[in-house]
Amino acid sequence: MLTFRKAEEGDIPEIVSFTMDTWEWGDYIPHVIGRWIKEGRAYVAVWGDRIAAVAAMVQVGRSAYLQGLRVRPELRGRGVGEAMTRFLLEEARRRGAAVATLLVAEWNAPSRALVKKVGFKERVSIYGGRPAGGAGGRCLSGLEAYEAVAEALGRSRGYACLPDEPWVCTAVSPWDILSRGTPCISGGALYLGRFSFGGAVGDPGVDVTSLSPDGYKERYATHVLYAMEL
């Protein structure tokens, strides 16, 4: 029987043991799980005396973003991922979230089928990678900043990635992202920190995300942002 709880520091070695080689290049989970646990955003599913799965959830305003779901390889195909996702959705409701979102790579057919089964719907495409450059431009403040971000969110259906955590993409208010970054305009694109409403902008040595596939020197797989009302 599966049980669920917050992840603890003592879980780190076991989590790392089954998330090191998720793909050919490895996985980012071993590098972030310690921080996620300290921040209280990581959860585990336990089956017997083993951790069956790990995932994280971060709340932004009244939105909950689910990330990093990984199931122990020998337990895949048994509904563990679906159970973990449903648990996190209930946790999000308990916390007062009104919407939940997550990202799935376009090529990841099993994960896309899972989130659709649970009730998520496709909303927007998110592009990520290393930009060719282009940071700078004119930065905005006050009412001009608010109006620019509000207008951009109107075009993106209310979805954006966080300026300081560009792979956390969810339904936000202008204040949610203005509290984390300063809006600037470069090459016609409005961007805040490491997220752009247009093409990629920023330091070529650091990951950014955007709503347009343009402006990358190295672009990763396209991701689909899924959302569901809670």
Backbone torsions as a table, in degrees:
resi	resn	phi	psi	omega
1	MET	NA	135.3	179.5
2	LEU	-82.2	138.1	169.6
3	THR	-126.9	158.8	-175.0
4	PHE	-129.1	146.1	178.6
5	ARG	-161.3	168.3	172.8
6	LYS	-64.7	142.1	175.6
7	ALA	-72.0	148.4	-178.5
8	GLU	-121.2	161.7	-178.2
9	GLU	-56.8	-36.0	179.6
10	GLY	-67.7	-12.5	179.3
11	ASP	-82.3	-14.3	-170.5
12	ILE	-56.5	-48.7	-178.6
13	PRO	-58.4	-40.7	-179.3
14	GLU	-69.1	-40.4	178.3
15	ILE	-62.1	-45.5	179.4
16	VAL	-60.7	-36.4	-175.9
17	SER	-61.3	-30.8	-179.0
18	PHE	-111.1	9.9	176.2
19	THR	-120.4	6.8	-177.1
20	MET	-71.4	-35.3	-171.3
21	ASP	-124.8	43.0	-179.1
22	THR	-59.9	-41.2	177.4
23	TRP	-125.4	177.9	-178.2
24	GLU	-58.6	-35.0	-178.0
25	TRP	-87.0	-5.7	-179.9
26	GLY	111.7	-131.0	179.9
27	ASP	-168.6	154.8	178.2
28	TYR	-89.9	-13.6	-175.4
29	ILE	-56.3	-46.6	179.7
30	PRO	-56.8	-25.0	-177.2
31	HIS	-85.4	-18.3	-175.2
32	VAL	-117.4	-12.7	-172.3
33	ILE	-61.7	-36.4	178.4
34	GLY	-61.9	-44.0	178.6
35	ARG	-66.0	-42.9	179.5
36	TRP	-59.1	-41.4	-179.8
37	ILE	-65.8	-42.5	178.3
38	LYS	-61.3	-35.7	-178.8
39	GLU	-81.8	-7.2	178.7
40	GLY	76.7	20.5	-177.4
41	ARG	-101.5	-6.8	-175.9
42	ALA	-95.7	142.0	178.2
43	TYR	-131.7	155.6	175.1
44	VAL	-129.5	151.2	168.5
45	ALA	-102.8	133.4	-176.7
46	VAL	-115.6	132.2	178.5
47	TRP	-124.4	108.9	-175.5
48	GLY	67.2	-122.2	178.5
49	ASP	-107.7	17.2	-178.2
50	ARG	-119.0	150.2	170.2
51	ILE	-79.9	119.1	-176.8
52	ALA	-89.1	-28.1	-177.4
53	ALA	-160.2	159.6	175.4
54	VAL	-136.0	148.9	175.0
55	ALA	-161.5	169.8	-179.3
56	ALA	-135.1	159.2	177.2
57	MET	-144.5	132.7	176.7
58	VAL	-126.5	135.9	-179.1
59	GLN	-101.4	132.6	177.0
60	VAL	-125.2	107.3	-174.5
61	GLY	61.0	-123.2	178.8
62	ARG	-104.1	22.9	177.0
63	SER	-115.4	143.2	176.4
64	ALA	-116.2	128.3	178.6
65	TYR	-107.7	125.1	179.9
66	LEU	-98.9	136.3	-176.9
67	GLN	-149.6	158.3	168.8
68	GLY	68.0	29.1	178.7
69	LEU	-67.7	123.1	176.5
70	ARG	-136.3	132.2	179.2
71	VAL	-110.5	136.9	177.2
72	ARG	-52.8	129.2	-172.4
73	PRO	-50.5	-44.0	-176.5
74	GLU	-72.6	-8.4	179.5
75	LEU	-108.6	5.5	178.2
76	ARG	-68.7	152.6	179.8
77	GLY	83.3	8.0	-179.1
78	ARG	-113.1	11.5	178.2
79	GLY	85.8	9.2	-178.0
80	VAL	-66.0	-43.7	-179.2
81	GLY	-62.6	-42.3	178.4
82	GLU	-64.6	-43.6	180.0
83	ALA	-63.0	-40.7	178.9
84	MET	-64.3	-42.3	179.5
85	THR	-63.3	-43.8	179.7
86	ARG	-65.7	-36.1	176.0
87	PHE	-61.9	-45.1	-179.4
88	LEU	-64.8	-35.7	177.2
89	LEU	-64.4	-40.0	176.8
90	GLU	-66.3	-38.4	177.2
91	GLU	-63.4	-39.8	178.4
92	ALA	-64.2	-42.6	177.3
93	ARG	-61.8	-42.6	-179.3
94	ARG	-60.9	-33.0	-180.0
95	ARG	-81.5	-5.5	178.2
96	GLY	94.3	12.8	178.1
97	ALA	-71.2	145.1	179.9
98	ALA	-102.5	-17.5	-179.5
99	VAL	-146.8	147.8	175.3
100	ALA	-122.4	143.9	178.8
101	THR	-136.2	163.5	174.1
102	LEU	-162.0	164.0	177.1
103	LEU	-112.4	140.7	173.7
104	VAL	-135.0	132.2	177.1
105	ALA	-62.1	141.7	-178.2
106	GLU	-54.6	-35.5	-175.4
107	TRP	-78.4	-12.1	-172.3
108	ASN	-86.7	76.6	-175.5
109	ALA	-60.0	-42.3	179.9
110	PRO	-60.8	-42.5	-180.0
111	SER	-69.3	-36.1	178.1
112	ARG	-65.7	-38.8	177.8
113	ALA	-65.8	-38.6	-179.9
114	LEU	-63.1	-49.7	-175.4
115	VAL	-67.9	-32.5	175.9
116	LYS	-67.2	-38.7	178.4
117	LYS	-61.4	-38.5	-179.1
118	VAL	-72.5	-24.2	177.3
119	GLY	125.6	5.4	178.6
120	PHE	-76.3	149.4	178.1
121	LYS	-122.0	145.9	177.6
122	GLU	-66.9	139.4	179.8
123	ARG	-123.3	-63.2	-179.0
124	VAL	-143.0	162.5	174.2
125	SER	-92.7	139.9	178.0
126	ILE	-119.9	130.6	179.1
127	TYR	-110.7	145.4	-178.4
128	GLY	-147.7	157.9	178.4
129	GLY	155.2	-156.0	179.9
130	ARG	-101.4	123.1	-176.3
131	PRO	-75.2	160.8	176.4
132	ALA	-77.2	-16.9	-179.4
133	GLY	134.9	-153.1	173.0
134	GLY	98.2	2.7	178.1
135	ALA	-65.8	158.9	-177.5
136	GLY	116.7	-137.1	-179.4
137	GLY	78.7	-157.9	-177.0
138	ARG	-100.6	125.4	179.1
139	CYS	-96.4	149.8	-172.7
140	LEU	-110.2	160.0	177.5
141	SER	-149.2	167.2	174.8
142	GLY	59.7	-142.3	-176.6
143	LEU	-62.7	-35.9	179.3
144	GLU	-61.5	-41.0	178.7
145	ALA	-64.3	-46.8	-179.4
146	TYR	-60.9	-47.1	-177.1
147	GLU	-64.8	-37.1	179.6
148	ALA	-65.9	-43.2	-179.6
149	VAL	-69.5	-41.6	179.2
150	ALA	-61.4	-40.6	179.4
151	GLU	-66.3	-42.0	179.4
152	ALA	-64.6	-40.9	178.0
153	LEU	-65.6	-32.4	175.5
154	GLY	-61.8	-37.9	179.0
155	ARG	-75.0	-27.1	-178.0
156	SER	-95.4	11.3	179.3
157	ARG	66.0	21.6	176.8
158	GLY	90.6	7.5	-177.6
159	TYR	-107.1	141.4	176.6
160	ALA	-159.9	164.7	173.6
161	CYS	-100.0	156.1	-175.9
162	LEU	-76.7	139.7	-179.2
163	PRO	-59.0	-34.3	-177.2
164	ASP	-100.3	-9.4	173.7
165	GLU	-137.1	79.3	-169.3
166	PRO	-65.2	-12.8	176.3
167	TRP	-98.2	7.5	170.6
168	VAL	-101.1	104.3	-173.3
169	CYS	-122.7	124.7	-172.7
170	THR	-158.9	-177.3	176.2
171	ALA	-78.0	125.2	-174.3
172	VAL	-134.7	161.5	169.4
173	SER	-97.6	163.5	175.7
174	PRO	-54.7	-38.6	-178.2
175	TRP	-67.6	-31.4	-180.0
176	ASP	-58.3	-41.0	-177.4
177	ILE	-94.5	-27.5	176.0
178	LEU	-65.3	-26.9	178.2
179	SER	-74.1	-9.5	-176.1
180	ARG	-116.3	-8.2	-178.0
181	GLY	-168.6	162.4	179.3
182	THR	-101.5	126.6	179.9
183	PRO	-73.2	135.2	177.5
184	CYS	-134.2	159.9	178.6
185	ILE	-120.0	125.4	178.8
186	SER	-140.4	123.4	-179.7
187	GLY	60.6	29.0	180.0
188	GLY	85.4	-3.7	-178.3
189	ALA	-101.3	135.3	173.6
190	LEU	-89.9	125.0	179.9
191	TYR	-137.4	154.1	174.4
192	LEU	-131.2	117.1	-179.6
193	GLY	58.3	-120.2	-175.2
194	ARG	-102.6	19.1	176.0
195	PHE	-127.5	139.4	179.6
196	SER	-127.5	137.9	173.7
197	PHE	-76.8	-12.0	176.6
198	GLY	-114.3	-133.7	177.3
199	GLY	-78.1	169.2	-177.1
200	ALA	-61.8	136.0	178.9
201	VAL	-138.7	139.2	173.7
202	GLY	140.9	-169.0	-179.9
203	ASP	-66.4	122.7	-178.9
204	PRO	-61.8	-12.8	-179.4
205	GLY	-97.3	4.6	-174.7
206	VAL	-130.4	141.6	177.3
207	ASP	-63.2	139.3	170.4
208	VAL	-133.7	166.3	172.4
209	THR	-127.6	161.1	-176.9
210	SER	-158.6	169.0	177.1
211	LEU	-96.8	-0.6	176.9
212	SER	-126.8	145.5	-179.8
213	PRO	-79.3	0.1	-176.0
214	ASP	-81.0	159.8	170.3
215	GLY	86.5	11.4	-178.2
216	TYR	-101.2	141.8	167.8
217	LYS	-91.3	-26.1	176.4
218	GLU	-144.0	108.4	-177.9
219	ARG	-108.0	133.4	179.5
220	TYR	-83.5	-175.0	178.3
221	ALA	-58.9	143.2	174.2
222	THR	-67.0	137.4	177.6
223	HIS	-111.9	148.2	176.1
224	VAL	-105.9	128.0	175.3
225	LEU	-88.5	122.3	177.4
226	TYR	-106.0	147.6	178.6
227	ALA	-141.5	154.8	171.1
228	MET	-149.0	143.4	176.3
229	GLU	-77.5	144.7	-177.1
230	LEU	-105.2	NA	NA
